[in-house]
């Protein structure tokens, strides 16, 4: 029998007030996600159901073959990877795709578990992202970031910035960095989308000049893509 999760402080509460019906497909994407397969148990009333998740994001997961009414609150128990502990969270069904399954938004999750999920996604995402990443080891210059910052990769849509002092999620940051193509410094206005504890922050490009965007696209097209890890069974 699946027990209701005991959630110790600190924990993350995901506000759903005023959320759009397609939140799980759009707003969830403020966090990265990967397509991966793992077992999930969820409690619905007095019933415990065994199911399978086929994607995982910082904001939720997708339950394959489960058609549940939107707004239904459930308690979930899952282990997203063999090297991670079992996690217990509370979730809410945000949408259902006929004959496919239901998207679950995390409503409450322990901070430590959320960070472990983000670390897992960061290590597994690679070419599964909307914009494939390629290696880019370069120093990042920014007035908003007081500590030294470096990148490890870049894509058309953004980059991951390694720093000991990440800015708050939602912050705007102006990035200046070299692409290694003998051209001038690239300047990009970006938004902080998520944190990975002790690693840094993921940023999404918001404003980039046409010339710099073309240079980034050319760099990504020519550079070797980061290897895609095998899915977790």
C-alpha positions as CSV (number, residue, x, y, z in Angstrom):
1,X,0.0,0.0,0.0
2,X,1.4,3.4,-1.0
3,X,1.6,5.7,2.1
4,X,1.0,9.4,1.8
5,X,4.4,11.1,1.5
6,X,6.0,12.7,4.6
7,X,7.4,15.9,3.3
8,X,10.0,17.6,5.5
9,X,11.0,21.2,5.3
10,X,12.3,22.7,3.1
11,X,9.9,21.8,0.4
12,X,8.8,23.3,-2.9
13,X,5.2,24.2,-3.5
14,X,4.2,24.7,-7.1
15,X,1.4,27.3,-7.3
16,X,-1.4,26.3,-9.7
17,X,-3.6,29.4,-9.2
18,X,-4.6,30.9,-12.5
19,X,-2.6,28.2,-14.4
20,X,-3.5,27.7,-18.1
21,X,-5.0,24.3,-19.1
22,X,-1.8,23.5,-21.1
23,X,0.5,24.3,-18.3
24,X,2.1,20.8,-18.3
25,X,3.0,21.1,-22.0
26,X,4.2,24.7,-21.9
27,X,4.9,26.2,-18.5
28,X,6.5,23.0,-17.3
29,X,9.2,23.7,-19.9
30,X,10.7,26.5,-17.8
31,X,12.5,23.5,-16.5
32,X,14.3,21.1,-18.8
33,X,12.9,17.6,-19.4
34,X,14.0,14.3,-20.8
35,X,12.3,11.3,-22.2
36,X,13.0,8.4,-19.9
37,X,11.2,5.3,-18.6
38,X,10.7,4.4,-15.0
39,X,8.1,2.8,-12.7
40,X,5.6,5.0,-10.7
41,X,3.1,4.1,-8.0
42,X,0.4,6.6,-7.3
43,X,-2.4,6.7,-4.8
44,X,-5.9,7.7,-5.9
45,X,-8.2,7.6,-3.0
46,X,-7.9,4.2,-1.4
47,X,-6.4,2.7,-4.6
48,X,-2.7,2.2,-5.4
49,X,-1.9,2.0,-9.1
50,X,1.3,0.9,-10.7
51,X,2.1,2.8,-13.9
52,X,5.1,3.9,-16.0
53,X,6.4,7.4,-16.6
54,X,7.9,8.1,-20.1
55,X,9.2,11.7,-19.5
56,X,10.5,13.6,-16.6
57,X,10.9,17.4,-16.0
58,X,11.7,19.7,-13.2
59,X,7.9,20.5,-13.0
60,X,6.4,17.1,-13.5
61,X,6.2,13.8,-15.4
62,X,4.0,12.0,-17.9
63,X,2.1,8.8,-16.9
64,X,1.8,6.5,-19.9
65,X,-1.6,4.9,-20.5
66,X,-3.3,6.6,-17.5
67,X,-6.4,8.7,-18.4
68,X,-7.2,10.7,-15.3
69,X,-9.5,13.8,-15.0
70,X,-7.8,17.2,-15.1
71,X,-7.4,18.6,-11.6
72,X,-7.2,15.2,-9.9
73,X,-4.7,15.3,-7.0
74,X,-2.6,12.2,-6.5
75,X,0.3,11.0,-4.3
76,X,3.2,9.6,-6.3
77,X,6.2,7.3,-5.4
78,X,9.0,6.7,-7.9
79,X,12.7,6.2,-8.4
80,X,13.7,8.1,-11.5
81,X,17.2,6.4,-11.8
82,X,18.9,3.4,-10.1
83,X,21.4,5.6,-8.3
84,X,18.7,7.8,-6.8
85,X,16.5,7.2,-3.8
86,X,12.8,6.6,-3.9
87,X,10.9,10.0,-4.0
88,X,7.4,10.7,-2.8
89,X,5.6,13.8,-4.1
90,X,2.2,15.2,-4.4
91,X,0.9,16.0,-7.9
92,X,-2.1,17.2,-9.9
93,X,-3.2,16.1,-13.3
94,X,-2.8,19.0,-15.7
95,X,-3.9,17.4,-19.0
96,X,-4.8,14.0,-20.6
97,X,-4.0,12.9,-24.1
98,X,-6.6,10.3,-25.3
99,X,-5.0,6.8,-25.6
100,X,-1.6,8.1,-24.5
101,X,-1.7,9.2,-20.9
102,X,-1.8,12.1,-18.4
103,X,0.6,14.9,-17.6
104,X,1.3,15.4,-13.9
105,X,2.5,18.7,-12.4
106,X,4.4,18.4,-9.1
107,X,2.4,20.3,-6.5
108,X,4.7,19.6,-3.6
109,X,8.2,18.1,-3.6
110,X,11.2,18.1,-1.2
111,X,13.9,20.6,-2.2
112,X,16.5,17.8,-2.1
113,X,14.5,15.6,-4.4
114,X,13.8,18.5,-6.9
115,X,17.5,19.2,-7.1
116,X,18.3,15.5,-7.7
117,X,15.8,15.5,-10.5
118,X,17.3,18.6,-12.1
119,X,20.8,17.1,-11.8
120,X,19.6,13.9,-13.5
121,X,18.0,15.8,-16.3
122,X,21.0,18.0,-16.8
123,X,23.2,14.9,-17.1
124,X,20.8,13.1,-19.4
125,X,19.4,15.8,-21.6
126,X,22.1,16.2,-24.3
127,X,20.6,16.0,-27.8
128,X,17.1,15.3,-26.5
129,X,16.5,19.0,-26.0
130,X,14.5,21.1,-28.4
131,X,17.8,22.8,-29.3
132,X,20.7,20.3,-29.3
133,X,23.6,21.3,-27.2
134,X,27.3,21.3,-28.2
135,X,30.4,21.7,-26.0
136,X,31.6,25.2,-25.4
137,X,34.1,25.8,-22.7
138,X,34.5,29.5,-22.2
139,X,34.4,32.2,-19.5
140,X,31.2,34.1,-19.2
141,X,31.3,37.8,-18.5
142,X,28.3,39.4,-16.8
143,X,27.8,42.5,-14.6
144,X,24.9,40.8,-12.8
145,X,26.9,37.7,-11.8
146,X,29.4,38.6,-9.1
147,X,31.4,35.4,-9.1
148,X,33.4,33.8,-11.9
149,X,31.2,32.0,-14.4
150,X,31.9,29.5,-17.1
151,X,29.9,27.6,-19.7
152,X,30.2,23.9,-20.6
153,X,27.8,23.9,-23.5
154,X,25.6,26.1,-25.7
155,X,22.6,25.7,-28.0
156,X,20.5,27.9,-30.2
157,X,18.2,28.5,-27.3
158,X,20.5,29.0,-24.3
159,X,23.3,27.6,-22.2
160,X,24.3,26.3,-18.8
161,X,26.4,28.7,-16.8
162,X,28.6,27.2,-14.1
163,X,28.8,29.6,-11.1
164,X,28.8,29.4,-7.3
165,X,26.4,32.3,-7.0
166,X,23.5,31.7,-9.5
167,X,21.0,34.5,-9.9
168,X,17.3,34.0,-8.8
169,X,15.1,32.2,-11.2
170,X,13.4,34.7,-13.6
171,X,16.3,37.1,-13.4
172,X,17.5,38.8,-16.6
173,X,21.2,38.6,-17.2
174,X,23.4,40.0,-20.0
175,X,26.0,37.4,-21.1
176,X,29.2,38.1,-23.0
177,X,31.3,35.2,-24.2
178,X,33.6,34.1,-27.0
179,X,32.5,31.4,-29.4
180,X,36.0,30.4,-30.4
181,X,35.4,31.3,-34.1
182,X,37.8,34.3,-34.1
183,X,34.8,36.7,-34.1
184,X,33.9,39.4,-31.6
185,X,32.3,38.7,-28.2
186,X,28.7,37.5,-28.4
187,X,26.3,39.6,-26.4
188,X,23.0,38.0,-25.3
189,X,20.2,39.0,-23.0
190,X,19.0,35.9,-21.2
191,X,16.6,34.7,-18.5
192,X,17.5,32.3,-15.6
193,X,15.2,29.3,-15.9
194,X,16.5,26.9,-13.3
195,X,19.2,26.1,-10.8
196,X,21.3,23.0,-10.2
197,X,22.8,23.1,-6.7
198,X,26.6,23.4,-6.6
199,X,26.7,23.5,-10.4
200,X,25.1,26.7,-11.7
201,X,22.1,27.9,-13.7
202,X,20.4,27.2,-17.0
203,X,19.6,30.3,-19.0
204,X,17.4,30.9,-22.0
205,X,18.4,33.4,-24.6
206,X,15.8,36.3,-24.9
207,X,17.5,38.9,-27.1
208,X,20.5,38.2,-29.4
209,X,21.4,40.3,-32.4
210,X,20.8,38.7,-35.8
211,X,24.5,38.5,-36.5
212,X,25.3,36.8,-33.2
213,X,22.4,34.4,-33.5
214,X,23.7,33.4,-36.9
215,X,27.1,32.8,-35.4
216,X,25.7,30.7,-32.6
217,X,23.6,28.6,-35.1
218,X,26.7,28.1,-37.3
219,X,28.8,27.1,-34.3
220,X,26.2,24.6,-33.1
221,X,25.8,23.1,-36.6
222,X,29.5,22.5,-37.0
223,X,30.4,21.4,-33.5
224,X,30.1,17.7,-32.4
225,X,26.8,17.1,-30.5
226,X,27.0,16.0,-26.9
227,X,26.5,12.2,-26.7
228,X,23.0,11.1,-25.9
229,X,22.9,8.8,-22.9
230,X,21.0,5.5,-22.9
231,X,17.5,5.6,-21.4
232,X,17.1,4.4,-17.8
233,X,15.1,1.2,-17.6
